[in-house]
């Protein structure tokens, strides 16, 4: 089910139908597989998980903890040159998704 360049991206329903047609599986089986994949990614990335999930040949999803940043006073604004105060930022968690070699080769 190829679309023209510049067309809208596939919807969830269209993706499920296309995978169902390509594999010969029932649509509800494809939905169950993708739900199981979602659950595996969630368990790998949540706080007690390993923090990394890879779909071989496509993408690698990593959890990264960004440390807290203390407040700063009298920091020079690089654009205007005036001094300003920056508030503290608490620790946060970011998710990084990297394309692997096979995915890059597809483009």
N, C-alpha and C positions, 0 to 999 in steps of 0.2 A: 504494500500500500504506500507507494511513493507519492509525495506531494511536491508541488512546484516550490522553487526557492522563493522566499518572501511570503509564503502562505502561513497561515496560523499554525502553531504547534499542535500536535495531536492531543486530544483530550484523554482523560483516564479511560473512558469507555472505548475509545478508538484503539488505544494501546492494548487493552485487554482483548478486544476482538481480533486485532492483528496477530497477537501472540497465539491466541486460540486457533486461528486459521493456519498459521505457520507450523504449529506443533501437532495439530489434530486433537488437542485436549479440549475438554468442555470448558466453557468460559468460567464456570464456578471453580474449576480446578486451578485455572490460571490465577484467579483472584485469591484462592487459598495459598498458592505458592508465594505470591507477592506479599500477602499478609504475614506469612511465616518469615520471609526475608526481612520485612519491617521489624518483626519481633526480635530477630537475631541481631540486627543493627542496633536496636534500642538496648538490648542486654549487653552488647559489647561496649557501647559508648556511655552507659549510665555510670554513676559514681563508683559502684563496686566492680565494674567490668574492666576489661583489659585496656580500653581506651583506643583501640584501633580495629577497624573492620575493612577487609579487602574483598572486592568482587574481582576474582582473578582476571587479569587482562583488561579490566575496564577502569575501575576507580578504587582509591584507597581513602577511607574516611577516618580522620583522626580527631580525638578530643584533646584540646590544649588548654591548660589552666594558665590564665594570665594573672601574674601576681598583683597584689594591691599596690597602688601608687600613692605616696604621701602627698599632702598639700604642699604647694610651693608659693612663696611670696616674692614679689618683685621680679617676675620673669619678663624678659623683654619680648614683646610681640614682634615677630620677624617681618611683618608687613607694614605696621604703622610705627614701630619703634618705641611705643609707649610701654610703661611697666604695668603689669597686671598680676592678679593673684589667681592661681589655679586651684580648684578644690581637689580634695582627695578622692580617689576612686577605689571602690572595694574590689576584692578579688573576683574574677569572672571566668567563665568557661566559654571557649570558642570552638567551633567545629570547622575543620579544614577538609576539603574534598579535593584530592589530586587526581588528575587524569593519568592513567598508566600508558605504557608504550603502545599497546594494541589499540587503545582508544584514540591516541594521537595519530596513529597510522591511518585510521579510518577517514580522517578529515582531509 
